[in-house]
Amino acid sequence: MTQIEIKDRWSQEQLITGVALKNWREILKQNNWHVDREYYHRFAWITGLATLSSTFAAIENARFRQQLEEMEISPTPLFILGHWRTGTTHMHNMLGRDPNHTFSTLYQVLFPDSFLTTGRMGPKLLKNAVPDKRSYDNVVQNFFESAEDEIGLMKMTGGLSFYGAILFPDRAAEYEKYLDFLEATPAERKRFKDSLQLFIKKIMLATGGKRVVVKSCAHSARIRMILDVFPDAKFIHIHRHPARAFRSMVHMREKVDWENFMHLPKQEFVDQRWEHTATIGGRLYTRLIEDRHLIPKNNLVEIAYKDLVGNELDVLRGIYEQLEIPDWDQFERELTPYLESIQGYKVNKLQMEPELEQFVYDRWRHVYDTYGYQKEYGE
């Protein structure tokens, strides 16, 4: 048997970092308490921090439980939908800078059970624990920038996230059901929806009741669940040429997977990254395309990445008008300096192999047809 080459073994950028001990035990139990010896150091780091997180989580629960139970979520959240690598982070960063809005930060998703209590001192104590740029695309990263709530929800729900497939690749197929929750149990769906509401309440409490802009790409497959909880939610879907999104996703996974493994992957798992990425994306797009009609027309805007980049102010102005989001002028004054600050950012230049282009077209033909993309690559 060929020995697999281990990459990024000593990375500290595990998505599960900050989980409370009770939920960490639950996740480990799902995986028969097994962590490969190559990743014992990750287990030690995560478990040690989980013990500390649990202490502050207990304090936080005692301080805020009643207030959070009585709290109403108003205004309703604004959800950004889209496959990974389609511009959702860019949209998240922009919309979260509206003075009336907020978003989940990296610190909040790392410590979802205790950020109300530790939100001031934690980032200072851990300031050197996070690189200043993401490893796969050089986007600025710090504890106060936006991050996917899915990372926090994975911890709050005890592993009800398909991101568990990255940690434990031997059980990838079992975690994939948590992409759309259609095969999950009623109890699992309830736990996820309850955790989503609680997390949004906590973010609102931390920011004086601002509207939360929610961005986790997996939510694109959960429109039904989201509408169960927030029937009047507003949605923005951003899409991009499928081959470009797919190629960028594969590039991202070549880093993120290795940064998060708790099981040393089998060679076939690494070799089948195209197949796994296509399966996940196909499932997400199927749910998104079939369920978007459930959203009231005046609550959904769909835009193309190529129309957004370089034309952000005009596109966002149109979104605000269509979704009837107030105070555009105030937001524009805040947004303009931010857009100027990122003008020098350059996207990754990734090679588009002809066989990859054909593979994506064969597997995601319904995406090309739905959004009017040609097979030939182009933004």
Buried (B, 14 or more C-beta within 10 A) or exposed (E): EEEEEBEBEEBBBBBBBBBBBEBBBBBBEBBEEEBBEBBEEBBEBBBEBBEBBBEBBBBBBEEBEEEBEEBEBEBBBBBBBBBBBBBBBBBBBBBBBBEEBBBBBBBBBBBBBBBBBBBEEBBEEBEEEBEEEBBBBEBEBBBEBBBBBBBBBBBBBBBBBBBBBBBBBBBBEBBBBBBBBBEBEEEBBEBBBEBBBBBBBBBBBBBEBBBBBBBBBBBBBBBBBBBEBBEEBBBBBBBBBBBBBBBBBBBBBBBBBBBBBBBBBEEEBBEBBBEBBBBBBBBBBBBBBEBBEEBEEEBBBBBBBBEBBEEBBEBBBEBBEBBEBEEBEEBBEEBEEEBEEEEEEEBEEEEBEEEBBEBBBEBBEBBBEBBEBEBEBEE
